[in-house]
């Protein structure tokens, strides 16, 4: 019998554990009677479940089974009122301009703000529907527009007539979001893993990230080079670098992130060990190491990080910095890479 038990245990050990995931189940829904004047003691006729009449009229599709979520989604898409399309294209516009055509992305009602360009909002919503609800098509339409391709430096007349840039006389300067700051550093240093999909990465835990529920293991400092999208979010142990750059609370959804300009952001880029490590790896990239001309190397670093060549004065300052650095030559180049990461131009899109 003991031998049979051992053999059974060996066979059971070969069985792979099935994956588990959180899921929701629907209760048994039912139609409810009308509560006359809101009283549950004074019931009227039974009202079949359907979508809001104020939105789609009385001819909305009936909800025959289930919770009605699927019917609700279909009703939003097929409705003659393009509210869903307006809301979505407004958020896409907000991503590129920092402010939506409707400045209150979560509220298109009476408590929200009126659109600054209602005709533009209707045009984008119409194009969105015509494209088969393709966000890629709307991104292309916005990015190839004259409004997006304008300079971030406004004219004196434009600043006088439109000081808040409500009428978009210039493209607004936009700071990268927290995740994009980290991804940009990885991309420039050559450490970014560009694979799509795959498991999430455990967050890196500093000694100061302590408390109840602290994960037993810390992830790697660079997150294995994966995009910030793949870093596991622990609500009570959020990445400090993300928090410095206005990472929102994961406890609820948010239509628009806050954008601050505080000392913690400069201190993070200056002292964060991830940034320091990536600066060193950037300066040691083979493409830079093979270039023995200092000025050519500086030019390459500016092109990689800022998308432009350095000016004459910038080159002179960089050369002087390298000559004055008391560290070794390799450390001097790592320090210069760190300086470039700390330029405001690195985290702002103009």
N, C-alpha and C positions, 0 to 999 in steps of 0.2 A: 504493500500500500504506500509506503514511504517513497518508493521509486516512482510510482505513478504520480504522487503529489509533486515530486521534484520535476518530473517531465511536464506536468501541467503548468507549473510555475515558469518553466523555460518557454513554453509555447505562449503563455500570456504575456511574457516580457517582449515577445516579438510583435505583439499587436500594437500598432501605432495609435497614439492617443488622438482622438478626434478633436478638431479645432472647435473652440467655443467662442461665441460672440454675443454681445448684448442685443436683444431684439424686443420688439413690442408685439403684443397680441391684441386683437380687437375684441371687445366685449360684444354681446348681442344687442345691437341698437334697435330702437323701436320708435315709431311715430308717437308723438305726444299730443294731447288735446290742448286747445287754446285755453289759457288761463285768463278768464274775463277780469279786466281791471287788475291783472297781476295776482289774483288770488288762486291758490291751489285748491280752495274749497268750492270755487265757482267755475266749473269746467264747461267749455263749449265743445264745438266739433273737433274731431281729430284732424290735425293738420299733417299732411304727408311731408316728409323731409325733402327739401330742395334748397337751391342756392338763394341768396338774398334778392328779393324782388326789386329793391332800390337799385341794384346793380344790373341785373339781367332781365327784369320784367317777370311776367308770370309764366313765360314759356321755357323756363330753365329745365334742364334735364332732371328727371326724377331720380332719387337715390333709392335703388331697389334693394341693395344689400350692402353690408359692410358699413364702415364709418362715414363714408361719403368723401374721404380725402381725394380719391381719384376723380370723382365727379367734380369736386371743387376745382381741381387743377385744370380739368378739361373745360370747365365753364369759364375760368379766367382767360384761357387761350381763345376760345371761340366767341367770346362776348364782343358785341359791337363797340363797347367802350374800351379803348386800348390802354386802360389804366396799368395793367401789368407791364406792357411794353414801355410806357412812359417811365415807370419807376425804374425799370432795369437800365434803359439807355441813360437815364439821369445819373445812375451810379457809375456807368462806364465813363460818362463825361467827367464826373467827379474824380475818377482815378487819374485822369490825365491833366486836369486843370486845377485840382485841389478844391474846387467848389462846384457843386452841381448847378445845373440850370435852375433847379429848385434847391435852395440852400438847405432845406430840411429834408434829407433823403428818406427819413422814416415817417414823414407826415405830409401828405399831399392834400390834407383837408383844410378846414377853416383855421385851425390852429397853426398850420404851417405857413411858410412864406410863398408868395406868388412867384411864378417863373419869371426870370429876367428876360428870357427870349422864348415866349410860348410857341411861336411859329417854328423855331428851330427844334423845340422839344417834340412837336407833332411830326415834323419831317423825319427826325431820327426814329421815332416810334414806328412810323409808317415803313421806313426802310428796314427796320428790324423785323417786322412782320413779313414783308415781301421777301426777305432773304431766308425765310424759313427759321426765324429766331436764331440766326447765326451771330454770336457775339464777335466772332473773328471778323465778320464783314463790317460790323460797326466800328471795331477798333481800327480797321483799315481806313474806313471813311473819315474818322476823326483825325488819325495820324497824318493823313494826306491833305488835310484841309489847310487853307491859308491861315486860319486862326491858330492852329497848333504850330505852324512853321514860322510864326512871327518871332521877332527878337524879344528877349526878356527885358531889354532896356527900352522903356517907353520914351516917346517924344515929349518935349516940354508942353506942347499943346495938349497932348493926350493926358498927361499927368494933371494938368489944370482942369480939364473938362471931366476927367474920369479918375479921380484920385484913388478910389477903391478898386479900380479895374473891373467894375461891374459890367461894362460894355466890351470888355476884352480887347482893349487897344494894344495889349502886349501879352505874351505868354507869361503866366506867373512863375516865379521861382518856386520849385517844389523840392522839399527834403525827402530823401529816401525813407521808406518805412523801416522799422527795426530789423525785420528779416532780410530786407534787401541790402542794408548796410553790411550785415555779416556775409551775405552771398557775394556782394561786390568785392569784399576783401579776399574771399576764397578764390574768386575768379581771377583777380589780378595776381595773386600769389601763385596761381597755377595748381591749386589744391582742390578746386571744385570738382566734385563727382557729378557729371552731367547725366547720369542714368536717370531714367524715368521709372517710378514705381519702386517697389521693394518695401521691406519692413522699416519701421521707425527706428530712430537712434535714441538711446538713453541720454538724458540731459547731463551735461557736466556739472558736478556739484562742488562748490567751493567749501572750505571749512566753515564759513559763516552761514551757510545754508543748512541750518539745523532746526529741529523741531519734530513735532508729532507727525508720523507718517513719512518720515524721510526715507527715500529709497535706499535699499541695502547696498547698491552698487552705483558708482558714478560712471557716466559715459565718457568717451574721450574728449579732450579739450577742443579738438577741431570737429567733433561730431562725425569723424570718418570722412570729412569733406562733403557730406551730403548737404543738399540745400536745406535751408531752415524749415521748409515745409515738412521735412521728414523728422524733425526733432520732436520727441515725445513731450507732450505738455503735461506737467504736473502742477495743478492749480496752486498748491501751497509752496512750490519750489520753482518759480519761474526764473528763466535765465536773466541774471542781473543786467547784462548788456541790452537785452530786449526791453527791460523795464526803463532803462535810461532813455530809450528812444520811443517812449509812449506806447509800448505794447499794451493792448487793452486787456481787461479782465476776461478770462475765458469762461466766466460763470454765466454770461449772457451774450446775446448778439449785439452788434453795434453797427449803425449805418455809416458813421464817419468817425475816424480816429482823431484824437486830439493831436496837435502839433505844437510842441513847446520848444523853447530854446533856453536850456538851463546849463549851469556849469557841469552837472553830472555827465553830460554828453561829451564834452571836451575831455574831462578827466577819464572817462571810459576809453576813448580812443588813445589817450596818452599812457594809461597805466594797465589796461586790461591785458592779461597774459596771453589771451588768444590773439589780440592784435599784434603784440610784440613778437609772438612766435611766427605769425604769418608774414610780418615784415622781413624777418630773417630768411624765411623760405623763399620769399619773392626775390630778395637780393641774390640768392643762390641758384636761381633758375638757370639751366644750362644756356639758354639763349642770351642771358645777360652776362654770364660768366665768360662766354666766348668772345665778348666784345671788349677789346683792350683799350679802346678810345673812351676816356671818361665823359667827354661831351656827347658822344654818340650814345653812350649808355644812359646818360641823363635824359636825352631826347626819347629814347625807347621807353623809359620808365614813365615819363609824362604822357606819352601816347597811350600806354597800356592803362594807366590809372585815370587820366582826365580826357583822353580822346583828342588831345591837341599837343603841339610841340611847345616847349618852354620858350618864353621870351628871352631876349639877351640878358636882361637884368636877372631873371630867374636862374639862368644857366650860371651866371657869375656868382650868385649867392650859393648855389649848390656846390660849385667848385670850391669856393671859400670854406664852406661847411666841411667838405671832405678833407681839406688840407688842415683844418683846425681840430678835427676830431682826434683826441689823444689815443683812441683805441686802435686796434689793428685795422688794416684796410678792409677786411671782410666785415668787421663790426661797423666801420664807418658807412659802408654801403647799406647795411641793415638799418642803421640809424636814419639815413636819408630816406629809405623806403618808409620808415615809420613816420617821418616828417610829412611825406606826401599823403599818407593815410589820414593825417590830421588836418590837411587843408580843407577848408569849408567847401571848396569846389568838388571835393571827392564825394560828399554826401548830399550835395544839392544839384538838382537837374535844372539847367538854364535853357 
